[in-house]
Amino acid sequence: MSEDLLQRLGRGHGAITASAGTGKTYTLLQMVLREAELGTKLDRILAVTFTRKGTVELRERVRAGLAAAFREARTEAEAKRLGEARRELERATITTIHGFCQQALQERAFEAGRPLDAKLAPGSGLASRAFQAALRKGLAGEDRAMWETLVAGPGPVRLEAWVLEMLPELPRLGPTDEDLADRVAAFDGPAILARLAEAEAALKAQSRKPLAELAAQIETTLREAPTPRDVALAARDWKRPKGHDPVWWNAIPEPARAAIGDLQDFPWISLGLQVLAHATRAELEALKAAEGALDYGDLIRQ
């Protein structure tokens, strides 16, 4: 690497961002070697990359680079500095982002309020155990029917994958129970039933039956469903048009059709997934506390 480019990169803190194969590791290597040649102690250098493979490669290339620079040293003072750098290489912090975060938390455990012996949870194993615990408790609880419905759709394996994928984004997920409550509140049941009755009266006898069935289902839901979530679950089973819009469905005024469709199509399963995801998060935090473990999210957030 040219001295001109090194000068432009400067010294101190810096980040190298580029696509694969463009020389990020080589550039980082040259910057570390330059600092060693200038007398910077290697334990004062932090080099962070994304993968463990990358850190191993970088450390070995620094080792080889220091050996080559030591052999080519032009002065005794330069040889002394490079010789010290070679001996101190293992003290240099060359690691992944998560590795550095874990090291910082271990060194500052009291300030972070973390156990001194906290360990990194392996992969998604701990989260998977948390999901299984949350699901077992849900299936044994008062809302068992909702949990059984959740599992019946995608199946337990796919459901677990969905929930674990949701965990990092949990605070920003939607729609919420408040959204559902607003939609149910906006559903003017008596007015909708009145529009259905008018549409039924205007149809021939052979086309009235589906409208009568839909009206009966809506009336039963409004009378018996105690919560907005129960309304949404019941609305899934309301009479729907099949194929191209049939006569009976087209007879309903557009505003009423839209209101009915809004409830029928509400993504209620996302609410159930959020309940399960929150329960999984609670189980995960309990497991981490019991086992003194950290996950990758903890390393970044702390």
Legacy VTK file of the C-alpha trace (Angstrom):
# vtk DataFile Version 3.0
C-alpha trace
ASCII
DATASET POLYDATA
POINTS 302 float
0.000 0.000 0.000
1.324 3.417 -0.938
2.445 5.870 1.733
0.160 8.414 0.099
-2.932 6.282 0.760
-1.841 5.575 4.329
-1.426 9.296 4.877
-4.906 9.944 3.534
-6.360 7.251 5.786
-4.782 8.994 8.745
-4.283 7.604 12.233
-6.627 6.956 15.118
-10.176 5.667 14.786
-11.444 4.614 11.385
-13.790 2.288 9.531
-13.211 0.560 6.200
-16.390 -0.156 4.237
-16.245 -1.837 0.849
-17.645 -4.823 -1.015
-16.163 -8.311 -0.849
-12.738 -8.859 -2.403
-11.744 -5.192 -2.589
-8.925 -5.342 -0.037
-10.452 -4.444 3.329
-8.328 -6.945 5.235
-5.169 -5.870 3.386
-5.850 -2.209 4.171
-6.492 -2.992 7.830
-3.269 -5.030 7.922
-1.234 -2.145 6.534
-2.707 0.257 9.065
-1.840 -2.080 11.961
1.709 -2.584 10.634
2.205 1.139 10.255
1.156 1.746 13.861
3.560 -0.970 15.033
6.406 0.580 13.030
5.633 3.951 14.594
5.913 2.463 18.072
2.247 2.087 19.028
1.870 -0.708 21.563
-0.229 -3.522 20.118
-2.368 -3.696 23.243
-3.523 -0.176 22.295
-4.780 -1.361 18.906
-8.335 -2.569 18.327
-9.055 -4.197 14.964
-12.623 -5.441 14.518
-14.039 -7.458 11.642
-17.228 -9.438 11.031
-16.275 -13.113 11.119
-14.090 -15.368 13.248
-12.432 -16.587 10.054
-11.583 -12.993 9.206
-10.010 -12.357 12.609
-7.851 -15.493 12.375
-6.719 -14.493 8.896
-5.957 -10.921 9.965
-3.965 -12.001 13.025
-1.851 -14.417 10.987
-1.234 -11.816 8.301
-0.202 -9.289 10.957
2.162 -11.915 12.385
3.704 -12.554 8.956
3.818 -8.833 8.181
5.632 -8.020 11.429
8.159 -10.796 10.751
8.831 -9.433 7.255
9.102 -5.846 8.507
11.468 -6.968 11.294
13.761 -8.634 8.760
13.750 -5.490 6.604
14.221 -3.009 9.477
16.586 -0.197 8.453
17.678 0.877 11.929
18.308 -0.751 15.272
15.529 1.346 16.849
13.039 0.206 14.206
14.072 -3.422 14.678
13.596 -3.045 18.446
10.077 -1.626 18.032
9.076 -4.362 15.581
10.603 -7.059 17.762
8.544 -5.859 20.720
5.445 -5.788 18.509
6.008 -9.405 17.489
6.234 -10.453 21.131
3.099 -8.449 22.031
0.946 -9.659 19.141
-1.242 -11.885 21.312
-2.096 -8.845 23.414
-3.596 -7.063 20.410
-7.416 -7.022 20.278
-8.196 -8.485 16.865
-11.703 -9.834 17.093
-15.283 -9.803 15.829
-17.828 -7.153 16.783
-19.565 -9.538 19.167
-16.266 -10.781 20.542
-15.216 -7.236 21.390
-18.577 -6.491 23.004
-18.313 -9.642 25.134
-14.773 -8.754 26.181
-15.838 -5.215 27.113
-18.755 -6.521 29.182
-16.520 -8.986 31.006
-13.957 -6.286 31.782
-16.682 -3.842 32.886
-19.095 -6.317 34.434
-19.841 -4.187 37.509
-20.602 -1.079 35.455
-22.833 -3.102 33.113
-24.603 -4.890 35.969
-23.675 -8.280 34.507
-22.281 -11.444 36.134
-18.488 -11.726 36.063
-18.712 -15.190 34.496
-21.343 -14.343 31.856
-20.985 -16.521 28.763
-22.234 -16.175 25.224
-25.296 -18.319 24.489
-24.563 -20.672 21.552
-26.502 -19.838 18.408
-30.282 -19.940 18.734
-30.280 -22.857 21.192
-31.302 -20.786 24.203
-33.999 -18.953 22.238
-35.354 -22.289 20.981
-35.612 -23.579 24.555
-37.391 -20.357 25.526
-39.887 -20.792 22.662
-40.649 -24.375 23.700
-41.210 -23.282 27.312
-43.490 -20.417 26.269
-45.490 -22.647 23.930
-45.962 -25.344 26.593
-47.249 -22.788 29.090
-49.544 -21.218 26.515
-51.071 -24.547 25.505
-51.737 -25.310 29.168
-53.218 -21.887 29.943
-56.610 -20.209 29.708
-56.099 -19.124 26.072
-55.342 -22.655 24.934
-57.670 -22.393 21.921
-55.750 -19.419 20.521
-52.406 -21.164 20.967
-53.698 -24.342 19.331
-54.903 -22.263 16.390
-51.463 -20.663 16.114
-49.719 -24.026 15.968
-52.261 -25.640 13.638
-51.561 -23.200 10.803
-47.826 -23.212 10.148
-46.912 -26.144 12.391
-44.499 -25.988 15.356
-41.254 -25.914 13.348
-42.234 -23.030 11.084
-43.942 -21.248 13.992
-40.699 -21.363 15.976
-38.758 -19.947 13.021
-41.257 -17.088 12.700
-41.147 -16.232 16.401
-37.350 -16.330 16.668
-37.144 -14.079 13.622
-39.527 -11.638 15.313
-37.600 -11.334 18.593
-35.070 -8.647 17.515
-37.850 -6.504 16.012
-40.414 -7.055 18.761
-40.694 -3.390 19.905
-41.464 -2.257 16.343
-43.913 -4.938 15.221
-47.508 -4.341 14.235
-50.426 -4.416 13.975
-51.251 -4.203 17.658
-54.223 -5.015 19.845
-54.987 -1.296 19.801
-55.202 -1.406 15.999
-57.639 -4.308 16.218
-59.712 -2.550 18.889
-59.944 0.532 16.656
-61.070 -1.562 13.698
-63.724 -3.378 15.740
-64.938 -0.073 17.210
-65.270 1.336 13.691
-67.437 -1.630 12.667
-70.995 -0.298 13.015
-72.793 -3.611 13.473
-76.412 -2.405 13.474
-75.831 -0.254 10.380
-74.086 -3.123 8.564
-76.952 -5.505 9.403
-79.436 -2.938 8.124
-77.566 -2.693 4.796
-77.516 -6.488 4.522
-81.270 -6.639 5.134
-81.881 -4.065 2.411
-79.631 -5.974 -0.019
-81.372 -9.263 0.803
-84.801 -7.751 0.169
-83.690 -6.536 -3.249
-82.493 -9.961 -4.405
-84.374 -12.872 -5.874
-85.147 -15.713 -3.506
-82.382 -18.020 -4.821
-79.683 -15.380 -4.127
-80.753 -14.448 -0.610
-79.439 -17.439 1.351
-75.714 -16.400 1.482
-76.695 -12.907 2.643
-78.928 -14.330 5.358
-76.094 -16.613 6.510
-73.618 -13.703 6.652
-76.085 -11.533 8.565
-76.722 -14.332 11.101
-72.976 -14.854 11.601
-72.340 -11.139 12.171
-75.257 -10.900 14.571
-73.995 -13.915 16.564
-70.457 -12.480 16.705
-71.629 -9.096 17.958
-73.745 -10.797 20.610
-71.307 -13.456 21.825
-67.704 -12.306 21.138
-66.450 -10.623 24.349
-63.216 -9.074 23.041
-61.917 -7.511 19.807
-59.673 -10.545 19.331
-62.685 -12.866 19.592
-64.459 -10.730 17.011
-61.490 -11.030 14.626
-61.296 -14.802 15.123
-65.034 -15.186 14.460
-64.887 -12.896 11.412
-62.498 -15.338 9.726
-65.411 -17.782 9.410
-67.995 -15.328 8.119
-69.517 -16.112 4.737
-67.229 -15.017 1.895
-67.767 -14.700 -1.845
-66.322 -17.575 -3.883
-64.892 -17.105 -7.337
-65.762 -13.905 -9.174
-67.912 -11.541 -7.119
-71.296 -13.277 -6.903
-74.606 -11.487 -7.127
-75.293 -11.544 -3.394
-71.924 -9.976 -2.533
-72.276 -7.239 -5.156
-75.704 -6.401 -3.732
-74.070 -5.175 -0.506
-73.188 -1.451 -0.634
-69.422 -0.869 -1.055
-68.865 0.782 2.380
-70.478 -2.199 4.111
-68.472 -4.680 2.005
-65.258 -2.835 2.902
-66.079 -2.843 6.621
-66.822 -6.575 6.577
-63.653 -7.319 4.585
-61.518 -5.249 6.973
-62.500 -7.525 9.851
-62.358 -10.756 7.862
-58.866 -9.967 6.573
-57.347 -8.522 9.741
-53.994 -10.295 10.285
-55.065 -11.643 13.649
-52.360 -14.310 13.559
-49.724 -11.581 13.870
-51.294 -10.651 17.225
-51.027 -14.239 18.383
-47.452 -14.381 17.148
-46.662 -11.238 19.096
-48.153 -12.757 22.263
-46.031 -15.856 21.725
-42.961 -13.762 20.874
-43.337 -11.665 24.033
-43.773 -14.848 26.093
-40.679 -16.311 24.418
-38.720 -13.130 25.178
-39.720 -13.378 28.857
-38.668 -17.042 29.003
-35.396 -16.192 27.243
-34.543 -13.465 29.748
-35.305 -15.872 32.606
-33.076 -18.558 31.079
-30.211 -16.099 30.516
-30.463 -14.854 34.094
-30.517 -18.410 35.476
-27.539 -19.543 33.387
-25.521 -16.310 33.410
-25.640 -16.154 29.626
-25.676 -13.337 27.085
-26.928 -13.398 23.517
-25.690 -11.328 20.593
-28.374 -8.729 21.167
-27.137 -8.179 24.734
-23.595 -7.673 23.505
-24.691 -4.902 21.157
-27.179 -3.217 23.503
-25.082 -3.101 26.672
LINES 1 303
302 0 1 2 3 4 5 6 7 8 9 10 11 12 13 14 15 16 17 18 19 20 21 22 23 24 25 26 27 28 29 30 31 32 33 34 35 36 37 38 39 40 41 42 43 44 45 46 47 48 49 50 51 52 53 54 55 56 57 58 59 60 61 62 63 64 65 66 67 68 69 70 71 72 73 74 75 76 77 78 79 80 81 82 83 84 85 86 87 88 89 90 91 92 93 94 95 96 97 98 99 100 101 102 103 104 105 106 107 108 109 110 111 112 113 114 115 116 117 118 119 120 121 122 123 124 125 126 127 128 129 130 131 132 133 134 135 136 137 138 139 140 141 142 143 144 145 146 147 148 149 150 151 152 153 154 155 156 157 158 159 160 161 162 163 164 165 166 167 168 169 170 171 172 173 174 175 176 177 178 179 180 181 182 183 184 185 186 187 188 189 190 191 192 193 194 195 196 197 198 199 200 201 202 203 204 205 206 207 208 209 210 211 212 213 214 215 216 217 218 219 220 221 222 223 224 225 226 227 228 229 230 231 232 233 234 235 236 237 238 239 240 241 242 243 244 245 246 247 248 249 250 251 252 253 254 255 256 257 258 259 260 261 262 263 264 265 266 267 268 269 270 271 272 273 274 275 276 277 278 279 280 281 282 283 284 285 286 287 288 289 290 291 292 293 294 295 296 297 298 299 300 301
